[in-house]
Amino acid sequence: MFNNPKYLTRGVQSSIPSWLVILLWHLIEIMPVEQKDYLQVFRLQKTERGQHITHTQEQPPYQYELDVPCTDAVNAKIFVIDDGTHSTMLLAAEY
């Protein structure tokens, strides 16, 4: 799972910095869990110092938080869905 071709919706392409998209894919790849849920959730919050990222999945329960210094932080909720043949990153509003 999540080793399939990766796709971005237009909403992600137009509103999320490319470095952040790459980081989110990487956070999925390095998850220290035996099984990854088909749905990964990222909550992105702009802070005084940069980007705060909260990464979660429901089954099995998982949560990881990270702060990244930057000047182009965004506020957004992003889903990454893996259907077995490809993985798609989309804004929650596009779901």
Residue frames as qw, qx, qy, qz and C-alpha x, y, z in Angstrom:
[[0.000, 0.888, 0.461, 0.000, 0.00, 0.00, 0.00],
 [0.075, -0.961, 0.063, 0.257, 1.17, 3.53, -0.83],
 [0.471, -0.365, 0.586, 0.550, 3.88, 2.13, -3.13],
 [0.508, 0.595, 0.593, 0.192, 1.59, 2.74, -6.09],
 [0.303, 0.415, 0.221, 0.829, 1.78, 5.68, -8.51],
 [0.177, -0.532, -0.467, 0.684, 1.12, 8.96, -6.70],
 [0.135, 0.599, 0.481, 0.626, -1.30, 11.64, -7.88],
 [0.097, -0.305, -0.356, 0.878, -2.19, 15.17, -6.76],
 [0.219, 0.770, 0.599, 0.022, -5.48, 16.94, -7.31],
 [0.299, 0.651, 0.144, 0.683, -5.54, 20.44, -8.80],
 [0.428, -0.867, -0.091, -0.238, -6.37, 21.86, -5.39],
 [0.789, -0.482, 0.127, 0.358, -3.20, 20.43, -3.87],
 [0.656, 0.270, 0.232, 0.665, -1.11, 21.48, -6.87],
 [0.130, 0.728, 0.184, 0.647, -2.34, 25.07, -6.67],
 [0.403, -0.819, 0.006, -0.409, -2.38, 25.66, -2.91],
 [0.830, -0.518, 0.157, 0.136, 0.27, 23.47, -1.24],
 [0.071, 0.824, -0.532, -0.181, 4.00, 24.28, -1.68],
 [0.824, 0.329, -0.452, -0.095, 5.84, 21.53, -3.57],
 [0.218, 0.413, -0.771, 0.433, 8.36, 20.97, -0.74],
 [0.500, -0.161, 0.546, -0.652, 5.45, 20.30, 1.61],
 [0.886, 0.205, -0.129, -0.396, 3.81, 17.82, -0.78],
 [0.632, 0.398, -0.646, 0.156, 7.10, 15.89, -0.96],
 [0.075, -0.338, 0.721, -0.600, 7.40, 15.95, 2.83],
 [0.727, -0.052, 0.290, -0.620, 3.85, 14.58, 3.29],
 [0.881, 0.270, -0.352, -0.166, 4.56, 11.66, 0.93],
 [0.403, 0.425, -0.710, 0.391, 7.78, 11.03, 2.86],
 [0.378, -0.298, 0.571, -0.665, 5.96, 11.02, 6.21],
 [0.906, 0.057, 0.032, -0.418, 3.70, 8.25, 4.91],
 [0.756, 0.408, -0.507, 0.072, 6.68, 6.24, 3.65],
 [0.300, 0.375, -0.705, 0.522, 8.53, 6.34, 6.98],
 [0.672, -0.451, 0.065, -0.583, 5.57, 5.56, 9.26],
 [0.077, 0.337, -0.904, 0.251, 6.73, 3.10, 11.97],
 [0.720, 0.015, 0.395, -0.571, 3.60, 0.92, 11.82],
 [0.431, -0.044, 0.883, 0.182, 3.04, -2.62, 10.60],
 [0.276, 0.531, 0.736, 0.316, 0.02, -1.62, 8.55],
 [0.008, 0.147, -0.042, -0.988, -0.96, 1.66, 6.95],
 [0.393, 0.567, 0.601, -0.404, -4.61, 2.62, 6.72],
 [0.456, 0.486, 0.551, 0.503, -5.92, 3.38, 3.23],
 [0.006, 0.906, 0.223, 0.360, -6.68, 6.90, 4.47],
 [0.545, -0.164, -0.266, 0.778, -3.98, 9.23, 5.81],
 [0.065, -0.928, -0.334, -0.152, -4.97, 12.61, 7.23],
 [0.503, 0.028, -0.152, 0.851, -2.77, 15.69, 7.49],
 [0.124, -0.935, -0.330, 0.045, -3.81, 18.82, 9.35],
 [0.547, 0.252, -0.012, 0.798, -1.61, 21.75, 8.35],
 [0.241, -0.912, -0.307, 0.128, -1.47, 24.84, 10.54],
 [0.396, 0.656, -0.130, 0.630, 0.42, 28.05, 9.92],
 [0.615, -0.655, -0.278, 0.340, 2.33, 29.14, 13.04],
 [0.097, -0.964, 0.154, 0.193, 4.57, 32.07, 13.95],
 [0.385, -0.579, 0.642, 0.322, 7.62, 29.98, 13.09],
 [0.158, 0.285, -0.790, -0.519, 6.33, 28.09, 10.09],
 [0.686, -0.036, -0.509, -0.518, 4.36, 24.94, 9.37],
 [0.434, -0.222, 0.770, -0.411, 2.82, 22.63, 12.00],
 [0.584, 0.120, -0.671, -0.440, 1.86, 19.21, 10.63],
 [0.574, -0.165, 0.680, -0.425, -0.33, 16.66, 12.39],
 [0.470, 0.224, -0.753, -0.401, -0.40, 13.28, 10.60],
 [0.554, -0.106, 0.669, -0.485, -3.00, 10.69, 11.65],
 [0.466, 0.011, -0.765, -0.445, -4.65, 7.47, 10.59],
 [0.715, -0.342, 0.096, -0.602, -7.55, 5.59, 12.20],
 [0.945, -0.182, 0.242, -0.122, -6.60, 1.92, 11.96],
 [0.596, -0.474, -0.515, 0.395, -4.29, 1.11, 13.54],
 [0.153, -0.975, -0.150, 0.061, -4.30, 4.38, 15.50],
 [0.676, 0.053, 0.050, 0.733, -1.36, 6.61, 14.63],
 [0.025, 0.989, 0.136, 0.046, -0.45, 10.25, 15.25],
 [0.673, -0.083, 0.033, 0.734, 2.73, 12.19, 14.56],
 [0.051, 0.980, 0.173, -0.087, 3.35, 15.93, 14.87],
 [0.674, 0.032, 0.156, 0.722, 6.10, 17.98, 13.30],
 [0.041, 0.938, 0.097, -0.330, 7.05, 21.66, 13.14],
 [0.693, 0.243, 0.296, 0.611, 8.95, 22.93, 10.09],
 [0.118, -0.669, -0.013, 0.733, 10.43, 26.43, 9.93],
 [0.384, 0.342, 0.603, 0.610, 9.35, 28.11, 6.68],
 [0.070, 0.286, 0.064, -0.954, 7.92, 31.30, 5.22],
 [0.425, 0.040, -0.506, -0.749, 5.21, 29.74, 3.02],
 [0.110, 0.120, 0.929, -0.332, 3.12, 27.79, 5.56],
 [0.410, -0.210, -0.485, -0.743, -0.54, 27.04, 4.86],
 [0.477, -0.002, 0.648, -0.594, -3.70, 26.13, 6.74],
 [0.639, 0.189, -0.508, -0.545, -5.31, 23.06, 5.20],
 [0.719, -0.153, 0.637, -0.232, -6.63, 19.56, 5.79],
 [0.435, 0.477, -0.651, -0.399, -5.32, 16.99, 3.35],
 [0.895, -0.052, 0.392, -0.205, -6.37, 13.41, 2.71],
 [0.204, 0.480, -0.792, -0.318, -4.18, 10.80, 1.03],
 [0.853, 0.072, 0.326, -0.402, -6.22, 7.84, -0.19],
 [0.015, 0.378, -0.877, -0.295, -4.75, 4.58, -1.47],
 [0.813, 0.148, 0.083, -0.557, -7.19, 2.40, -3.42],
 [0.854, -0.099, 0.503, 0.086, -4.73, -0.43, -4.06],
 [0.727, 0.456, 0.313, 0.407, -3.71, 0.74, -7.54],
 [0.343, 0.515, -0.039, 0.785, -2.77, 4.38, -6.93],
 [0.351, -0.535, -0.475, 0.604, -2.48, 6.97, -4.15],
 [0.126, 0.702, 0.320, 0.624, -4.16, 10.36, -4.43],
 [0.287, -0.304, -0.401, 0.815, -3.45, 13.46, -2.34],
 [0.044, -0.623, -0.490, -0.608, -6.39, 15.85, -2.14],
 [0.127, -0.238, 0.339, -0.901, -7.66, 18.74, -0.10],
 [0.137, 0.287, 0.866, -0.385, -10.46, 17.73, 2.30],
 [0.384, 0.509, 0.165, -0.753, -12.71, 20.24, 0.50],
 [0.404, 0.379, -0.618, -0.557, -12.23, 18.23, -2.74],
 [0.113, -0.037, 0.986, -0.119, -13.44, 14.97, -1.20]]
